[in-house]
Structures are given as structure tokens and as C-alpha cells.
Amino acid sequence: MYKNNKEMVYFSIHIIFFILAGMIIFGFLSEIINKFYPLEPYPPFVMNFGNFIFLIIKAPIAEEVIFRKWTFDFLKKKTKYYNVIQALIFALWHRYFMQKIYTFILGVFLGNVKDKKGNIWLCIYLHMLFNITGIYLKDFYLGFIDSIIKMLNMENSLLFMTIVFIIMFILHTAGFIWSLKKIGKGFYKLF
């Protein structure tokens, strides 16, 4: 099924770097956009056992079966744009505007994983990893950046915050590019 275990490690690293770089981009853009055009507020999120089971187990399995199995396989028989269409439907399935952007990219990636590997279980694993990383790393990671800003007493300096975010973005983009080279650019093709 896999050439070797390295491929699974590269997929996992790639997803983690994708999430970290995405958190920086979308977190920073959300802050800037919110100053000029208020976005819909996220409701307070409480991680309890039920939410954990839903977000980490049920949602990835259900979404991968619906979008990367049924929708993907149906559209593949009907059009050459099957991957971009299933990714778009997957993105529209999500509630918030910023979520729609990164879930579209994730949908394209997972669609290509399904296309190249023919394995829905790999897509489910990567989706679960994406959700785990996004839920648990987000608060820790953004809190870490926030504590650096507070420690240096630069809370009100938009320039300093921008520099911190740019540095972090460059570091994670470099990791993303490295992992992308390991897994191949074909995992982001639209058609």
C-alpha cells in the first residue's frame, strides 16, 4: 500500500506544517480583517468528551466517506473537475468564512491523496491528524506567540506583531515546502 513508512511520516509532517502556517496566515488576516470588516464571531468552544469524539473521530470518518468516497467517486465518473468540485462542496459544508478557505485547500489535498493512493483510510487518518493538530495546537501555539509579544512588552505594536508573524510564517512555510518536496507537488493539482 505504501512505499515505506517514511511516506506516512512525510504526510503527517506535511499536515502539521500546513496547519501551523495556516494558523499564522488566517489568524493574522482575521485580526486585520476584523478591524475593518467584522467577521461572524466564533461561538465559545468547550472541549468535552463528546466534542472530542465528534471532532477527532466521527467528523473525519463521516466527511471522508461523504466527500472523498461517495462524492469523489461519483464525480470522477462524470467530469474531469471531480477533485475541485468535491473540495468546493467540502469547503461549503463548513460554517465559517476562514474555515471555508483552508478546508478547500485540505479538500484538494485529500482528494489527490485518495486519487493517488486509492485509500480512504489514509484520508481519514490525515483528516483526524488535521483536526487534532488544529484543535490542540492552535491555542498552545498562538498563546506562545502572544506570550512572546507580552514578554517583550510589545502588545500594542502592530509592526512588532507583524514581524513575529512573518518570521513564524517563513519558518513554517519552509517546513511546508520541505514536506511538499518529499510527498510531491501532485497532491495539490486541481484537475
N, C-alpha and C positions, 0 to 999 in steps of 0.2 A: 504494500500500500504506500509506504513512504520510502524514499531512497535510503534514509537513515534517520536516526533520532535528531541529528543536527537540524534537519528541516523543521521539525516541530519546535525546536528551541528558537530558530530564527523567526518563525511565525509568531511565537509568543513574545519575543523581544520587540518585533515589529509592532504588534498591537499595543504594547506598553508605551513605546516611544510615540506612536500615533496619538494615544490618549494624552500623554504629557504635553506634547506640542500643541494639540488641540485645546487643552485646558488653558494654556497660556494665550493662544490666539483668541478663543471665544470668550474667555474670562475678561481679558483686557478690552476686546471690542465691545462686550456687553456693557462694561463700565462707561466707556466713551459714548456709546450709542444712547445709553440710559440718561446721560446728561442732557442730550438734545432731543431725544425721542423716547419717552419712557416705554419700556417693553412690559409685557404682561409679567406680573410677579410670579415667581415660583412659590407654590404653597410650601409651608414648613414641612420638611421631610423627617419622618421618625423611622429609624431603622429598628424594627422589632423582628421577631422570628418569622411572622407571616410575610412581611415585606421582603425579608432576606430570601425566603423560599421562592417568592414570586419573581423578584428581580434577578436572582442568580441562577435559578433552576427552571421554573415554569416559563417565564417570558422568553428566554433564549431558545428553549426547545420548541415552544409554540410558534414563535416568529420564524425560526429557521425552517420548520416544516411548512408553514403557510407561505413564506416568501421565497426561500431557496429550494424548496422541494416542489410544492404544488404550483405556485405562480411561475417560478423559473422554468420548470419542465413544460408547463402548458404554453408559455410564451415562446420558448425555444422552438417549438413545432410551428409557430405562427409567423414569427418575424425575426430578422437578424438583430433587432434592437432589444432583444429579450432582457439582457442584463441591465441596461439603463432604465428600462421600464419597470422591472421588478424593484430596482433600487429606489426609483422615484416613488413607487407605491409604498415601499417600506418607509421612506422618509415622511411621506404624508400621513402615515399611520401614527407618527409621534406627535406629541401635543405642542411643544414649544418651538418657536421660530429657530432658535440657535440649535436645538436638537435636530431639526429637520436637515440642517446643513451637514452636520457630521454623520448623521445616520445615512444620508445619501451616499457619502464617501465610503462609509463602512459597508453599505449595501452593495456598492460596486465591487469592493474588495472581496466580500464574502461570496458574491455571485461568481467572481472569477475563480475563487478557491473551489467552489462547487463545480464549475466548468472544467477546471484543470485536473482536479483530484477526484471528482465524481463521488465525493464523500460528504454526506450531510453531517456526520458525527464530528468531522474536523471543524465545520462551520459552527456547530453547536458549542464545541469546546472554545473556539475563538470568541464567539459571542459572549459566553459565560465569563471568559477572561476579561473582555472589554467591560462588561458590567461590573465585575468585581473591582477592577482597577479604577474605573470611573467613580464608583461609589466610595471606596475606602481610601484611595489615594488622593482624590480631589481635595477633601478637607485638610488632610495632612499636608499635602504639597502646597496648596495655596496659603495655608496657615504658616508654613515655613517661610514662604516669600514675604508674607505680611509681617512676620516676626523680624525678618532682616530689616525691612523698611522701618519698623518701630524701634528696633535696637539702634539703628543709625539716626534715629530721630528725624526721619525724612518723610513723615506721613503726608505732609501737605505738598510735597514737591512732585508735581506731575512729571517733571523732567527726570528725576531720580527713579521714580516708579517705572517710567518708560525704559530707562537704561537697564534696570533689573530685569524687566520682562523681555527686552531684546536679547540680553545675554542668555537668559534661560531658554528663550526660543531658539537661539543659534545652537546651543548645546544639544537640545532635543531634536532639532531638525537634522543636525549632523548624525545623531544616533538613528534617526528615522531613515536618512539616506543610506547609511551603512547597512541597516537591516533590509532596506529595499533592494540594495545590490545583492544581498545574499539570497533573497527569495525571488527576485526577478521583477522587472517592470510590468510584465504581462498581467500582474494581479490588479492593475488599475486601468486596464483598457475598457473603453465604453462599449465598443462593438466588436 
